[in-house]
Amino acid sequence: MASTDNRVGYCSPLAAFRSGEKEKLAYVTCVSAKWETSNRPDFVATVDVDPESPSYSKIIHKLEVPNIGDELHHTGWNACSSCRDCNVRRSNLIVPGINSDRIYILDVATNPRAPSLHKVVETRELHEHVKASAPHTVHCLPSGDIMISCLGDEQGNAKGTFILLEQGTFKIKGTWNNESENVEFNYDYWYQPRHNIMVSTEWAAPKTFRKGFFPEDVQNGLYGRSINFWDWNEKKLIQRIDLGNEGLIPLEVRFHHNPDSDVGYVGCALSSTIFQFHKHDDSWTAHLVARTLSKKVQNWALPEMPGLITDILISMDDHYLYVSNWLHGDIRQYDISDSNNVKQVGQIFLGGSICKDEKVIVTEDSELEEQPERPSVKGIPVRGGPQMLQLSLDGKRLYVTNSLFSAWDKQFYPENVEKGSMMLLVHVNTDSGGMSLDQNFLVDFGQEGNVLAHEMRFPTGDCTSDIWE
């Protein structure tokens, strides 16, 4: 279990799963969708998620960053359960701006309910020192350094890399990989030291995705479709698996939490597929294990609508995989306890683009007999579609936000931009599968203005940040 002084210290994933340490706070990145006209900066919201608290389901603090146009996106900790230095605390939240190429370091230890700004790594430091842009995924390393995947070079071209920040000072140390080992596209990553491996995924060049999504960019080869395997000790690329048209835009990637396992999963957004990968002799192999079928539609941008898998996560006990279909509006729960027999055991619709009696008409659907109803919470219809997911350590509470990226939100869910996005809570049946929407939990970011909520982190650790060595 983690100690009371916030020292990093779950000895294993199952120890975290069984700890009984319930989340009480969540830090949520919030994007000011109309910053160009409002001049309002992004902020990190502290949300009270303790049911015993009088401020439950409310924003209790907002830390506005000192610049505008950052697009705060994914975040990570200065230290997690893989960190060898027992004196390091989980004291700082690392918050990159994917549009500004700036990185904010927050102090969450002094007052967890009201984080403060500790340091800013400015844009010019990324551009000049490591020739990188669009910082994205943050993980601490066993050495104590913090590694951040970057999606482009200093000009926003497709030249991905991984940069290192020094523990404590948060100075840029350089890149983790040699410059000759840069990949064309870059996005998410996860490492599994006992197998001497890191896997990374692909989105697109910052110049491409920042302007919005256009199908011709996919046709012109401007989006990725491969997963990349790196020798963890040698820090070099050793294998690339092209997933083909079944694996277009492979985004979020997760290994099993069990550090002895060589099994992992990746969600491919545009193809709406889930691939499983694992070690095979001296190399790695991947195969498709789940798919969300496209629906034929009218009154939409294209004649067929993909599910658009935009986030996945694995429960701390490696029993369940959760998948969000941002366009269709559903979250799917898969039993992965037997990696040779992945099966869907739960599904819940939380808005989306195909709701009944609305603009889009589904003309052919091989999965549903009728279009789903749009749910409401506290009398407010759920806007947008489920996107970012975060799961409690015990696997029983799944938190959901519904903004993907402001330029894409403006295209596909303009109501999110006008009225603000939401944070919801889904209760999970961890025995046999199944999910239900909590009718008493709602954070309506529209009350803060044109605000888009994205990633969520718990101070006690969560299912997408802790790694074990």
N, C-alpha and C positions, 0 to 999 in steps of 0.2 A: 504493500500500500504506500501511497505517497504520504510523507510526513506532514505534520500540521504547519510547518514553517515554509510550505510550498516548495520544498526540495524535490527535485525530480527523482522518482524512485519506485516505479512499478517494476517489480522484478521479472514479470512476465505478462503477456497479454491476458492470460487467465486470471492472474492476480488483479489486474485492472478490472476485468469483467466481474469478478467476485467481490471487489472491494466494498461495494455498497456506497461508494462515494458519489452521491447524486450531485449533478450540476445545479448550481444556484445562480450563476451569471453566464451570459453569453455576450461575446464581443462581436459586433456585426458591422461589416464595411458598408457604407452608405454613399452612393454616388449622387451628386447634384446634377440631375439630367439636363438642366437648362442653364448651366454655369456661364455660357457665353453671353446670355442676356441678363441673368440675375446677379452675376459676379459672386455667387455663393459657393464656398468650397465644399468639398466632400467632408464626411466626418465618420468617426467610429462610434457607434452607439453601444452603450452598456444596457443590456436587456435583463430584467429580473425574471428568472425562470424557476424561482422557488415558490411552489404552490402555497407554502405557509406564510409567505410575505405579503404585507398589505399592498405592495407595489408590483405584485405578480403580473406578468404579461405587459409590463410597461417599460418604456425607455426611461432609465433613471439618470443617465448622463450622456452627453454628447461631446466628443472631443473633435472640434473642427481643426483641420490641418491649415497651415498658414498660406497655402497657395490655392489656385483654382485650376480646374481641368485635369486633375491627377488621374481620375478613374481608379479609385481604390478597388482592388479586385480580390486576389487571394492573399492569405496571410499565413504566418507560421511563427513558431516559437524559437527563442534563442537556445533552448535546451529541451530535450525530450528524454524518454526512457533509454535511448541508445547512448546518451552522453556518459563517458567514462569518469569524468571529474565530478566526484560526489559533492563538491563545494558549490557547484553551479546550480542556481535556482531557475525555475521557469518564471523569470521576472520581466521579460521583455517580449512584446509582440512586434514582429517584423511586418510592416505594412507597405508593400510596393504599390506604386502608381503605374498601371500598365500603359497609360497614355502619355504621362509626363516623364517617364524614365527616372523617377525620383523614389527614394525609399525612406519611409518614416520608421523610427524606432520608438516604441511607446514603453513607458514605465507602467507596468500593471501590478507591481509588487507593493509600492508605497501605499496606494489606496486602490484596491482591486475594483471598487465600485465606481471610481472616477479616475481612469488612467490619465497620464499626462505625457506630453511630448518630451522625449529624452534627447533625440538627435535626429538630424536630417542628413541623409546621403544625397547630395544634390545631383541633378541631371548631368552636369558637366563632368562629375567624377566618374559616372558610368561611361560616358562617351569618350573621355580622354584616357582613363586608366585601363579600361577593359574593352573599349569599342563595342559596347552592348546597349541594347534598348529593350523595352517592354519586359521588365522583370515580372516573373509570374510565381512559380511554385517555390515555397520556402520550406526547407527541412534543416534541422540541426544535424551535425555529423557526430560520430563517436569521438572524434578528435576534439570537439568543442566548437569548431568552425561552423558557420552557417552558410549553406549553399542555396543559391537562387538560380532557377532556370531563367534564361533570357531568350526572347523569341526572335530577336533580330540584331543587326549591327547598329552602329550609332546613327545611321541614316534610315533605319527602318526596313532594310532589305532582309531577305531570307537567309540569315546566317546565325543559327542558334548557338548558344554557348551556356556555360554554367559558371557563375561567379562566386567568390568566397568572401564572406565578411569575418573579421576576427572577433572572437568571443570577447565581450567586455568593452572593447573600444569601438567595435562595429565599423572599423576601417576596411576599405576594400583591399584585400590581399592579392588579388589577381584572379585568374580563372582556374577552375578545377581541372579542366581538360586542356591539352595542348591546342594551340590555334589550328594546327593542321587536322585536328580531330573534330572541328566544328561540323554540325549537321545543317543541311539546307533549311529544314523546318524543325522547330522545337516547341515543346509545350510543357507537359507534366512529367514527373519522374518519381520513382520509388526505388529504394535499394534494399538488398537482402545480403548482408555481409557473409553469412555462413556459406553462401553459394558464390561468393566473390562476384556479385553481379548487381548492376543497376539497369533498369529499363526506363527508357524515355519515349515520349509520344510526339505527335506532330499536329500543329494547327496550320498556320500560314504566316507569311511575313507580316509584320505590323502594318506596312503600307497597304496590305490587302484587307485584313480584317477590320482595321480601324474605320474604313469608309462604309462598312455594312456588308451584307452578304449578297453576292450576285452569282447565279448558277454558272454563268460563262467563265467565271474565275476557276471553278472546279474543272470545267471542260478544258481550260487552258493550262491545267497542271499547277495551279497556284495554291493548292491545298494538299496537305500531306495524306499519306495512306499507309505508312509503315510504323513499326515499332523497332526501337534501336536498343541493342544490348551492349553494355559497357563492362569491361573488366574493372572491377571495383578497386583493386589494388594498383593495377597498372594505369588506370584512368584513361583507357583507350577504347575506341569502338571496335567490337569484335564480331558483331553480327547484326544484320538488318533484315527484318522479315517484312516483305511487301504483302499487305493484306488484300490488295487488289480492290476491285469495285465493291466487294463485300465489306471492306474496311475503310471506307472513306472518312477522313477526318477523325482519327483515333485520338480522343482527348484524355479523359481521366483514367489513370492506371493505378492498380492496387495489387500488391502481393498479399497473400495470407499474412495475418499478423504473427502467426507461429514462425519464429525465425528459422526453424528447421525445414519449413516447407519451401518447395521450389515452384509452387503454383501461384499464378496471378491472373488478373482479369483486366481487360481494357474495353471501354465503351466507345464505339465508333459512331459519331454523331449523325452524319448525313446518311450512312447506310442503316442506322438504327439497329446495330448488331452488337453482340457481346462476344469477344474472343477470349478463350482461355489459353494461357501459355504455360509451359513448364520445360524443365530440362529433359533432354533426350540424348543419352550418351554424353558426348562432349560439346553438344550444341543445344539450341533452344528451338522449340516448335510451337505453333499456335494453331488452334482450330476453333471454328464457330460453335458456340453452345446455346445462344439465344438470339431471337430476332423479334423486333416489332415491325409488323407488316404495314406498308403504306396503305393509305385509304384514298380511293378516288373521290374527288370533291368538286363542287361548283362554288363560285364566288370566292375563290382564293387565288393567290399569286400563281399557282401551278395547278395542273389537272390532277396531280397526285400529291398528297401530303405525307411526308415522313414523320415518324415519331419524334425524331431529333433527340437522341440520347445525349444529354449534356452533363450529367453527373452520375457517378456510381460510388458506392462505398460498401465495405465489408464489416459485419459486426465483429466485435472484439474476440468472440469465441470462434470465428471463422465458420459460423453456421449459415448465415444469411448474407446474400448480396442484394443491395437495393439499387434501383435504376430509375432515373427520372426521364420521362418523355416530355420535353418542354412544349412541343407543338400539340401533340394529342392531349396532353394534360393529365397523364396518369403516372403513378409510381408503381413499379412492379417489385415484388419480393420473390427472390429465388432461394431455394434450399440448395446450398453448395456443400453440405456436410460430406457428401459423396461426390468428389470432383468428377467422377466418371458418369454421374447421373444428375446433372443440373436440372432442376424442375421448378416451374413457377408455382408458388403457394399463396400468393396474395397480390391484390391489385386495388388501387384506390384512385379515383379521379378527383383532381383538385383544380378545376377550371380547364384551361386549354382553349384550343381554337375550333373544336368540333361540338361544342355544347348544343343541346337541343333547343330548337326555336330561336336560333340566332342566325347570323349572316351566312355562315358556311353550311352547305348541304352536303352530306355524305351520300354518294350515289352507289358506292360499292365498298363493302367492309367484310372481310373474311374473319374478323375477330368479334365484332359486336353485332347484336341484333338490332339495336337502336342507339341513337346518339345519347350520350350521358347528360344528365342534368347538371347545371352549374350549382355547386354547393354554396351555402352562405355560412358565415360564422358571426354570431352576435348580430344577426340581421343584415350583415353586409355581404353582398355577393363577392366571391373570391375572384380577384382579377389575375390576368396573366395565366401562366402555366407553371407547374412545379419545376424548379431548376436546382439550386444548391441544396444539398442534404447534409445534415449532421446528426449523428446518433449518440445517444447516451452510452456510457461505458457498459451498463448492464443490458443494453440492446432493446430496452422497452419503450423509449421515447425517440421519435424521429422528427427533427425540426426541419422546416422547409422554407426557403425563400424563393421568389419567382422572377428575379431579374437575371438575365444572362450577360449582356454587355450593352451599354447604352445605345450605340449605333444600331445594334440588332433589335433591341427592344423597340426603338422608334419605328422600325419596319414592321415587326410582327405583332407587337403589343403596344400600340401607341397609347392605349388607356393607362397602361402602367406608368408611362411618362407623365401623363396629364394628372393622374390621380394618385400616383405613388404606388410602390409595390407593398407586399405583405410578408409577414412571417407567421407560419402556422405550426401546429403541433399535431402529430399523428401518433396514436398509441399502437404498439405492435404486440401481436400474439407471438411470443417466443417459443411456445410449445409446438403448435401445429401450423403456424403461419396465419396471416391475416392482419389487416390494418383498419383503424377507425379514426375519424377526424375528431379532435377535441373541440367542443363547442364553447369552451370557456377561455381558450387561449387565442389571442389575436393581437399582433402588433401591426397596426395600420400606419405605415410610413407616410401615407398621404397626409396625415396630420402635421407632418413636418415640411410639406411642400412637394415639389417634383423630385422625390427621393426614391432611388432604386437600391434596395438592399440585396447584398450578395452573400459573401461567405460568413460563416459562424464559427467561433472558437470558444471552448470552455476552459477556464483557468486550470481546472483539474485534469486536463487532457481530454482527447477525443479520438474518434475512430479514423481520422484522416491525418493526424499529425504525429502520433507516437509510433516509433519504430524500435525494434529490439535488435541488438547486435548478437 
